[in-house]
């Protein structure tokens, strides 16, 4: 079986400069500290980083986030089947790094898989175009968002790079309580920052006023793409609009590294007409952040979703019955 070491996987990834950050060695190492273990395989110019999560009695679930890499995935399926059976996987979940479009049809490619209604990663997102000058990027935003960026500057908000993950976590806990979403542990964010910042692929930005930390975010990049995964904000001084300037500085950081896209990562899975007619009256879940994210002028996209192949139908039914929708945590 063509299992690759971490070094060999880096060599393989060099063929795919646009590979998603969730397929990098660093992401596999991150998840290895929190209940998973990664195995990387490749055949010719097709490969995948597979994350296995241990279940009771020696069974596992297998997950490929934002992969496989390459185009002729069919030549990889038999190798993946063998790998999953060796690791006693109950099922394999695959979330391809593809957006829905008239040119993308996966029914034949994913033969033998069933489509899963609820993926692990957010299915819909907004992609901000970073091409052109800074003035052009700003011009593509909604007028109110541009105003808030400049307002933050006028009201004394400063944004700088930081390595204070502890303060980031403090604000993350505030944000999670206020907005009702799950927060990882401090160790998780610290390991994530250390793994990606060591290679320059991540930045922790902090927005301050009068030496008081008001908001922060962690952004990542690979190739010509950047992602906004984790963001926080305080309940203090919100009238100074620190989160708007914070996002703008993250986009400027991405542009300086040659990125052409900035993925705002996660909005409600609804079509544009529903989003635009509903967002003013809803604030729960991802609706609360859509009002904010829409102002940056991103292109609305939707992934092709999640696909699964079952190896143990009886245990699969037990798993779904006992666990319901399990959060695989990226």
C-alpha positions as CSV (number, residue, x, y, z in Angstrom):
1,X,0.0,0.0,0.0
2,X,1.4,3.4,-1.0
3,X,1.5,5.0,2.5
4,X,3.6,8.1,2.6
5,X,5.7,9.5,5.5
6,X,5.3,13.2,6.5
7,X,8.3,14.1,4.4
8,X,7.0,12.2,1.4
9,X,3.6,13.8,1.7
10,X,5.2,17.2,1.6
11,X,7.0,16.2,-1.6
12,X,3.7,15.0,-3.0
13,X,1.9,18.2,-2.0
14,X,4.5,20.3,-3.8
15,X,2.7,19.2,-7.0
16,X,-0.5,20.8,-5.7
17,X,0.3,24.4,-4.6
18,X,-3.5,25.0,-4.4
19,X,-4.1,22.1,-2.0
20,X,-6.5,22.9,0.8
21,X,-4.9,23.6,4.2
22,X,-6.9,20.7,5.7
23,X,-4.8,18.3,3.5
24,X,-1.4,19.6,4.9
25,X,0.9,17.7,7.2
26,X,0.4,20.4,9.8
27,X,-3.4,19.8,9.9
28,X,-2.8,16.1,10.3
29,X,-0.4,16.8,13.2
30,X,-2.9,19.1,14.8
31,X,-5.7,16.5,14.8
32,X,-3.3,13.8,16.0
33,X,-3.2,15.5,19.4
34,X,-7.0,15.4,19.7
35,X,-8.3,11.9,19.1
36,X,-7.3,11.3,15.5
37,X,-4.4,9.9,13.7
38,X,-3.4,10.7,10.1
39,X,-2.3,8.3,7.3
40,X,-1.3,9.7,3.9
41,X,-1.4,7.7,0.7
42,X,-0.9,8.4,-2.9
43,X,-1.0,6.6,-6.2
44,X,0.7,8.3,-9.2
45,X,-0.6,11.9,-9.1
46,X,-3.6,11.2,-6.8
47,X,-3.5,11.2,-3.0
48,X,-5.3,11.9,0.3
49,X,-4.6,12.6,3.9
50,X,-7.0,10.3,5.8
51,X,-7.9,11.1,9.4
52,X,-8.9,8.1,11.6
53,X,-10.8,8.6,14.8
54,X,-10.8,5.8,17.3
55,X,-14.1,4.2,18.5
56,X,-14.7,1.6,21.2
57,X,-13.6,-2.0,20.6
58,X,-10.8,-1.0,18.2
59,X,-13.1,0.3,15.4
60,X,-12.6,3.7,13.8
61,X,-14.2,6.2,11.5
62,X,-12.2,7.6,8.5
63,X,-12.4,11.1,7.2
64,X,-10.8,12.9,4.2
65,X,-11.3,16.7,4.7
66,X,-11.1,18.7,1.5
67,X,-9.6,15.9,-0.6
68,X,-8.5,13.8,-2.4
69,X,-5.9,15.7,-4.4
70,X,-5.5,15.2,-8.1
71,X,-8.2,14.4,-10.7
72,X,-8.5,10.7,-11.4
73,X,-9.8,9.7,-7.9
74,X,-11.1,6.3,-9.1
75,X,-7.5,4.9,-9.0
76,X,-7.3,5.7,-5.3
77,X,-10.6,4.1,-4.1
78,X,-9.3,0.5,-3.9
79,X,-6.3,1.6,-1.9
80,X,-8.5,3.6,0.4
81,X,-10.8,0.6,0.9
82,X,-7.8,-1.5,1.9
83,X,-6.5,1.1,4.2
84,X,-9.9,1.6,5.9
85,X,-10.4,-2.1,6.4
86,X,-7.0,-2.5,7.9
87,X,-7.8,0.3,10.4
88,X,-11.3,-1.3,11.1
89,X,-13.2,1.8,9.8
90,X,-16.9,1.6,10.1
91,X,-17.3,4.1,7.3
92,X,-15.2,6.6,5.2
93,X,-16.4,10.2,4.9
94,X,-15.0,12.3,2.0
95,X,-15.5,16.0,1.6
96,X,-14.0,17.0,-1.7
97,X,-12.4,20.5,-2.2
98,X,-14.9,21.4,-4.9
99,X,-17.6,24.0,-5.3
100,X,-20.9,23.2,-7.0
101,X,-21.0,24.4,-10.6
102,X,-22.4,23.2,-13.9
103,X,-19.0,21.8,-14.8
104,X,-18.6,19.7,-11.6
105,X,-20.4,16.4,-11.6
106,X,-19.2,13.8,-9.0
107,X,-21.8,11.0,-9.4
108,X,-19.5,8.9,-11.6
109,X,-16.3,9.8,-9.7
110,X,-17.9,8.9,-6.3
111,X,-19.5,5.7,-7.5
112,X,-20.0,3.4,-4.5
113,X,-20.4,6.4,-2.2
114,X,-23.7,7.8,-0.8
115,X,-24.3,11.5,-0.5
116,X,-24.5,12.7,3.2
117,X,-27.0,15.5,4.0
118,X,-24.9,17.2,6.7
119,X,-21.1,17.6,6.0
120,X,-18.5,18.3,8.7
121,X,-17.2,21.5,7.3
122,X,-19.6,24.5,6.5
123,X,-21.1,23.8,3.1
124,X,-21.6,27.4,2.0
125,X,-19.2,30.3,2.2
126,X,-18.3,33.7,0.8
127,X,-15.0,34.1,-1.2
128,X,-13.5,37.6,-1.3
129,X,-11.7,38.4,-4.5
130,X,-8.3,39.9,-3.5
131,X,-7.1,40.6,-7.0
132,X,-6.3,44.1,-8.2
133,X,-5.3,47.1,-6.0
134,X,-6.3,47.6,-2.4
135,X,-8.6,50.3,-3.5
136,X,-10.3,47.9,-6.0
137,X,-10.8,45.3,-3.2
138,X,-12.4,47.9,-1.0
139,X,-14.6,49.1,-3.8
140,X,-16.1,45.6,-4.2
141,X,-17.2,45.7,-0.6
142,X,-20.5,47.1,0.5
143,X,-20.4,50.8,1.3
144,X,-21.3,50.3,5.0
145,X,-18.4,47.9,5.4
146,X,-15.9,50.3,3.8
147,X,-17.2,53.0,6.1
148,X,-16.8,50.8,9.2
149,X,-13.2,49.9,8.2
150,X,-12.3,53.6,8.0
151,X,-14.3,54.4,11.1
152,X,-12.2,51.9,13.1
153,X,-9.1,53.6,11.9
154,X,-10.5,57.0,12.9
155,X,-11.6,55.8,16.3
156,X,-8.1,54.7,17.3
157,X,-8.3,50.9,16.6
158,X,-4.9,49.4,15.9
159,X,-4.2,45.9,14.5
160,X,-1.0,44.0,15.0
161,X,0.4,40.4,14.7
162,X,0.4,38.6,18.1
163,X,1.5,35.3,19.5
164,X,-0.7,35.6,22.6
165,X,-2.9,32.5,22.2
166,X,-4.0,32.7,25.8
167,X,-5.6,36.1,25.2
168,X,-7.1,34.8,21.9
169,X,-8.7,32.0,23.9
170,X,-10.0,34.3,26.5
171,X,-11.8,36.3,23.8
172,X,-12.9,33.1,22.1
173,X,-14.7,31.9,25.2
174,X,-16.5,35.3,25.4
175,X,-17.5,35.0,21.8
176,X,-18.7,31.4,22.1
177,X,-20.9,32.2,25.1
178,X,-22.4,35.2,23.4
179,X,-23.0,33.6,20.0
180,X,-23.7,30.0,21.1
181,X,-21.0,28.0,19.3
182,X,-18.5,25.4,20.4
183,X,-15.0,26.4,21.4
184,X,-11.9,24.3,21.2
185,X,-9.5,24.0,24.1
186,X,-6.6,26.4,24.7
187,X,-4.2,23.6,23.9
188,X,-5.9,23.1,20.5
189,X,-5.6,26.7,19.5
190,X,-2.0,26.9,20.8
191,X,-0.9,23.8,18.9
192,X,-2.7,25.0,15.8
193,X,-1.0,28.4,15.9
194,X,2.4,26.8,16.6
195,X,2.2,24.3,13.8
196,X,1.2,26.7,11.1
197,X,3.0,29.9,12.2
198,X,6.3,28.0,12.2
199,X,6.0,27.7,8.5
200,X,4.6,31.2,8.0
201,X,1.2,29.8,6.9
202,X,-0.8,31.3,9.7
203,X,-1.1,34.7,11.5
204,X,-2.8,35.7,14.7
205,X,-4.0,39.3,14.5
206,X,-5.2,41.3,17.4
207,X,-7.3,44.5,17.3
208,X,-6.7,46.9,20.3
209,X,-7.9,50.2,21.6
210,X,-6.0,52.0,24.3
211,X,-4.0,48.8,25.0
212,X,-7.2,46.8,25.5
213,X,-7.7,43.7,23.3
214,X,-11.0,43.9,21.6
215,X,-10.9,41.3,18.8
216,X,-8.6,38.7,17.2
217,X,-8.6,36.2,14.4
218,X,-6.5,33.4,13.1
219,X,-6.0,33.2,9.4
220,X,-4.2,30.6,7.2
221,X,-3.0,30.5,3.6
222,X,-1.8,27.9,1.1
223,X,-1.0,28.7,-2.5
224,X,-3.2,31.5,-3.7
225,X,-6.0,30.9,-1.1
226,X,-6.4,32.2,2.4
227,X,-9.0,31.1,5.1
228,X,-10.5,32.8,8.1
229,X,-11.2,29.9,10.4
230,X,-11.3,31.3,14.0
231,X,-12.4,34.8,15.1
232,X,-13.2,36.5,18.4
233,X,-14.6,39.7,19.7
234,X,-15.1,41.4,23.0
235,X,-18.3,42.9,24.3
236,X,-16.4,46.1,24.9
237,X,-16.0,49.1,22.5
238,X,-18.0,47.5,19.7
239,X,-19.0,50.9,18.4
240,X,-15.4,51.3,17.3
241,X,-15.9,48.5,14.7
242,X,-12.6,46.6,15.5
243,X,-13.7,43.4,13.7
244,X,-14.0,45.2,10.4
245,X,-10.5,46.6,10.5
246,X,-9.2,43.2,11.7
247,X,-10.6,41.4,8.7
248,X,-9.3,44.0,6.3
249,X,-5.8,43.6,7.8
250,X,-6.1,39.9,7.4
251,X,-6.9,40.3,3.8
252,X,-3.9,42.7,3.4
253,X,-1.7,40.0,5.0
254,X,-3.0,37.4,2.5
255,X,-2.5,39.7,-0.5
256,X,1.1,40.3,0.6
257,X,1.6,36.5,0.3
258,X,0.2,36.3,-3.2
259,X,-3.3,35.1,-2.3
260,X,-6.1,35.9,-4.7
261,X,-8.9,34.6,-2.6
262,X,-10.0,35.0,1.0
263,X,-12.5,32.4,2.3
264,X,-14.7,33.7,5.0
265,X,-15.6,30.1,5.9
266,X,-19.1,29.4,7.0
267,X,-22.5,31.0,6.5
268,X,-26.0,29.4,6.6
269,X,-26.6,26.8,3.9
270,X,-29.3,28.7,2.0
271,X,-29.5,30.2,-1.4
272,X,-28.8,33.9,-2.0
273,X,-32.4,35.0,-2.1
274,X,-33.2,33.3,1.2
275,X,-30.0,34.7,2.8
276,X,-30.8,38.3,1.7
277,X,-34.4,38.3,2.7
278,X,-33.9,36.6,6.1
279,X,-30.7,37.7,7.6
280,X,-32.0,40.9,9.2
281,X,-34.5,38.9,11.3
282,X,-32.2,36.1,12.5
283,X,-29.1,35.9,14.7
284,X,-28.8,32.3,15.8
285,X,-26.0,30.1,14.6
286,X,-24.3,31.1,11.4
287,X,-27.0,33.7,10.7
288,X,-25.3,36.0,13.2
289,X,-22.1,36.1,11.3
290,X,-23.7,36.3,7.8
291,X,-24.8,39.9,8.4
292,X,-21.1,40.8,9.1
293,X,-19.5,38.7,6.4
294,X,-21.8,39.7,3.5
295,X,-20.4,43.2,3.7
296,X,-17.0,42.2,2.4
297,X,-18.4,41.6,-1.1
298,X,-17.6,37.9,-1.4
299,X,-18.8,35.5,-4.0
300,X,-21.4,33.0,-2.7
301,X,-20.3,29.4,-3.1
302,X,-21.5,26.0,-2.0
303,X,-19.4,22.8,-1.7
304,X,-20.3,19.5,-3.4
305,X,-21.0,18.2,0.1
306,X,-20.0,15.0,1.9
307,X,-19.9,11.5,0.6
308,X,-19.6,8.3,2.6
309,X,-18.8,4.6,2.0
310,X,-19.9,2.1,4.6
311,X,-17.8,-0.9,5.5
312,X,-19.7,-2.2,8.4
313,X,-23.5,-1.6,7.9
314,X,-24.6,-2.9,11.3
315,X,-22.1,-0.8,13.3
316,X,-22.8,2.1,11.0
317,X,-26.5,2.0,11.9
318,X,-25.6,1.7,15.6
319,X,-23.2,4.6,15.3
320,X,-25.8,6.8,13.7
321,X,-28.4,5.8,16.2
322,X,-26.2,6.2,19.3
323,X,-24.3,9.3,18.3
324,X,-26.6,11.1,16.0
325,X,-24.7,13.7,14.1
326,X,-21.2,13.5,15.5
327,X,-19.0,16.6,15.3
328,X,-15.8,15.4,13.7
329,X,-14.2,18.8,14.3
330,X,-12.5,19.4,11.0
